């Protein structure tokens, strides 16, 4: 009986008070690190989705993780309660590209590190990761010809197919590189890296694609967002 009472007392006892000043400092540092991560992702990321829009989630994710870890680290009971609370959460939005998931994990790592009051280790680790990303892309020559991402979506019928889309883009561009192709019974989506000589050629490609079918939607993206 004494052991049970001792265990219950252990669960209900806080191991330490949270420093308000330290908490504010960690919040600021977390925000700064995730802002740097967002800029890093926008500049050096290779995802075909809108990187500016996706990067807006980084700061909120890292700050939320940091707040949770700060609260539960002082109590085993809260830690156990968090496991039960998170078990009811379901994420329905699929992440299509591994690069996006990688940056999400970096955000979580920043939040975990700062929430555990390991600021120096977190900052050094982030700088190391950022250095790897920068060095990896520094020596790679950016292909100036493939200057835009082109995404074509449409209902799946006989008037719209991968072969017809590729031929249409080829006839109205200088060069193209197929990056992704998704298809189901109802829809298909094709993503390219495309070179255009000028804006008029881009407009001609857009008009030719839209003329294939009324359901065709066209999205042109540069390296930092939708244009």
C-alpha positions as CSV (number, residue, x, y, z in Angstrom):
1,X,0.0,0.0,0.0
2,X,2.8,2.4,0.8
3,X,4.4,1.7,-2.6
4,X,1.1,2.6,-4.4
5,X,0.8,5.8,-2.4
6,X,4.4,6.7,-3.2
7,X,3.8,6.1,-6.9
8,X,0.7,8.2,-6.9
9,X,2.5,11.0,-5.1
10,X,5.3,10.7,-7.7
11,X,2.8,11.1,-10.5
12,X,1.1,14.1,-9.0
13,X,4.3,16.0,-8.1
14,X,5.8,18.5,-10.3
15,X,9.6,18.1,-10.7
16,X,10.2,21.8,-11.1
17,X,8.7,25.2,-11.9
18,X,8.9,26.6,-15.4
19,X,10.9,29.8,-15.7
20,X,8.8,32.5,-17.4
21,X,11.8,34.4,-18.7
22,X,13.4,31.2,-20.0
23,X,10.1,30.2,-21.6
24,X,9.9,33.6,-23.5
25,X,13.5,33.3,-24.6
26,X,12.9,29.8,-25.9
27,X,9.8,31.0,-27.8
28,X,11.8,33.8,-29.5
29,X,14.6,31.4,-30.4
30,X,12.2,28.9,-31.8
31,X,10.5,31.5,-33.9
32,X,13.8,32.8,-35.2
33,X,15.1,29.3,-36.1
34,X,11.9,28.3,-37.9
35,X,11.9,31.6,-39.8
36,X,15.4,30.7,-41.0
37,X,14.2,27.2,-41.9
38,X,11.3,28.7,-43.9
39,X,13.7,30.9,-45.9
40,X,16.0,27.9,-46.4
41,X,13.2,25.8,-47.7
42,X,11.8,28.4,-50.0
43,X,15.2,29.1,-51.6
44,X,16.7,25.6,-51.7
45,X,13.7,23.3,-51.7
46,X,12.9,21.3,-54.8
47,X,9.3,20.5,-54.1
48,X,6.8,21.2,-56.9
49,X,4.2,22.5,-54.5
50,X,3.9,26.1,-53.4
51,X,6.8,26.3,-51.0
52,X,5.9,29.7,-49.7
53,X,2.5,28.5,-48.6
54,X,3.9,25.2,-47.1
55,X,6.6,27.1,-45.2
56,X,4.1,29.2,-43.4
57,X,3.3,26.1,-41.2
58,X,6.8,25.7,-39.9
59,X,6.7,28.4,-37.2
60,X,3.3,27.3,-35.8
61,X,4.3,23.7,-35.8
62,X,7.6,24.3,-34.0
63,X,6.1,26.7,-31.5
64,X,3.3,24.3,-30.7
65,X,5.7,21.4,-30.2
66,X,7.9,23.6,-28.0
67,X,5.0,24.7,-25.8
68,X,3.8,21.1,-25.3
69,X,7.3,19.8,-24.4
70,X,7.8,22.7,-22.0
71,X,4.5,21.9,-20.2
72,X,4.8,18.1,-19.9
73,X,8.6,17.8,-19.2
74,X,8.0,18.7,-15.5
75,X,5.3,16.0,-14.9
76,X,5.2,12.3,-15.8
77,X,1.5,12.3,-15.4
78,X,1.1,15.0,-18.1
79,X,3.5,13.0,-20.3
80,X,1.3,9.9,-20.0
81,X,-1.8,12.0,-20.6
82,X,-0.3,13.4,-23.8
83,X,0.1,9.9,-25.2
84,X,-3.6,9.4,-24.8
85,X,-4.5,12.8,-26.2
86,X,-2.4,12.4,-29.3
87,X,-3.9,8.9,-30.0
88,X,-7.2,10.6,-31.1
89,X,-5.5,13.0,-33.6
90,X,-5.7,12.0,-37.2
91,X,-4.0,13.8,-40.1
92,X,-5.9,13.5,-43.4
93,X,-3.7,15.7,-45.6
94,X,-1.2,13.5,-47.4
95,X,2.4,14.8,-47.9
96,X,3.2,13.8,-51.5
97,X,7.0,14.6,-51.5
98,X,9.6,13.3,-49.0
99,X,11.3,16.6,-48.9
100,X,8.3,18.2,-47.2
101,X,8.2,15.5,-44.6
102,X,12.0,16.1,-43.9
103,X,11.4,19.8,-43.2
104,X,8.5,18.9,-41.0
105,X,10.8,16.7,-38.9
106,X,13.3,19.5,-38.6
107,X,10.5,21.8,-37.3
108,X,9.6,19.2,-34.7
109,X,13.2,18.7,-33.7
110,X,13.6,22.5,-33.1
111,X,10.4,22.5,-31.0
112,X,11.6,19.5,-29.0
113,X,15.0,20.9,-28.4
114,X,13.9,24.3,-27.3
115,X,11.0,22.9,-25.2
116,X,13.6,20.7,-23.4
117,X,15.7,23.8,-22.7
118,X,18.5,22.5,-24.9
119,X,18.9,25.8,-26.8
120,X,22.6,25.6,-27.5
121,X,22.4,22.0,-28.8
122,X,19.4,22.8,-30.9
123,X,21.0,25.9,-32.5
124,X,24.2,24.1,-33.3
125,X,22.3,21.1,-34.7
126,X,20.1,23.4,-36.9
127,X,23.2,25.3,-38.1
128,X,24.8,22.0,-39.1
129,X,21.7,20.9,-41.0
130,X,21.4,24.3,-42.7
131,X,25.0,24.1,-43.7
132,X,24.5,20.7,-45.3
133,X,21.5,22.0,-47.3
134,X,23.4,25.1,-48.5
135,X,26.6,23.2,-49.4
136,X,24.7,20.5,-51.2
137,X,23.0,23.1,-53.5
138,X,25.9,25.5,-53.8
139,X,27.9,23.5,-56.2
140,X,24.9,22.5,-58.3
141,X,24.4,24.6,-61.3
142,X,20.8,25.7,-61.6
143,X,19.4,25.0,-65.0
144,X,18.4,28.4,-66.3
145,X,16.5,26.9,-69.2
146,X,14.1,24.9,-67.1
147,X,12.9,28.1,-65.5
148,X,9.3,27.2,-64.5
149,X,7.3,24.4,-63.0
150,X,4.2,23.5,-65.0
151,X,1.3,21.5,-63.5
152,X,-1.6,20.4,-65.7
153,X,-4.7,18.9,-64.1
154,X,-7.8,17.6,-65.9
155,X,-10.6,15.1,-65.9
156,X,-9.6,11.7,-67.3
157,X,-11.2,11.3,-70.7
158,X,-10.2,10.5,-74.3
159,X,-9.5,14.1,-75.1
160,X,-6.9,14.5,-72.4
161,X,-4.0,12.0,-72.0
162,X,-0.4,12.1,-70.9
163,X,0.8,11.7,-74.5
164,X,-1.4,14.6,-75.8
165,X,-0.3,16.9,-72.9
166,X,3.4,16.1,-73.5
167,X,3.1,16.8,-77.2
168,X,1.2,20.1,-76.6
169,X,3.8,21.3,-74.2
170,X,6.7,20.2,-76.5
171,X,5.2,22.1,-79.4
172,X,4.9,25.3,-77.4
173,X,8.2,25.3,-75.4
174,X,11.9,25.1,-75.9
175,X,12.4,22.1,-73.6
176,X,10.6,20.1,-70.9
177,X,11.3,17.5,-68.3
178,X,8.5,15.3,-66.9
179,X,8.8,15.3,-63.1
180,X,5.5,13.6,-61.9
181,X,2.5,11.9,-63.2
182,X,-0.6,11.0,-61.1
183,X,-3.7,9.4,-62.5
184,X,-6.9,7.8,-61.2
185,X,-10.3,7.0,-62.7
186,X,-11.5,10.6,-62.6
187,X,-8.5,12.9,-62.7
188,X,-4.9,13.1,-64.0
189,X,-2.2,15.5,-63.0
190,X,1.2,16.0,-64.8
191,X,4.1,18.1,-63.5
192,X,7.0,19.4,-65.7
193,X,10.0,21.6,-65.6
194,X,9.7,23.8,-68.7
195,X,11.8,26.3,-70.7
196,X,10.0,29.2,-72.4
197,X,11.7,31.7,-74.7
198,X,9.4,34.5,-73.6
199,X,6.0,35.3,-72.1
200,X,4.2,35.0,-75.4
201,X,5.3,31.4,-75.7
202,X,4.1,30.7,-72.2
203,X,0.7,32.2,-73.1
204,X,0.5,30.1,-76.2
205,X,1.3,26.9,-74.2
206,X,-1.4,27.8,-71.7
207,X,-4.0,28.5,-74.4
208,X,-3.2,25.2,-76.2
209,X,-3.6,23.2,-73.0
210,X,-6.8,24.9,-72.1
211,X,-8.2,24.2,-75.6
212,X,-7.9,20.5,-75.1
213,X,-10.7,20.3,-72.6
214,X,-12.8,22.7,-70.4
215,X,-11.7,20.8,-67.3
216,X,-8.0,21.5,-67.8
217,X,-6.4,23.7,-65.2
218,X,-2.8,25.0,-65.7
219,X,-0.4,26.2,-63.0
220,X,3.0,27.9,-63.6
221,X,5.4,28.2,-60.7
222,X,8.8,29.7,-60.3
223,X,11.3,28.5,-57.7
224,X,9.6,30.4,-54.9
225,X,5.9,30.3,-55.5
226,X,2.9,30.5,-57.9
227,X,3.1,33.1,-60.6
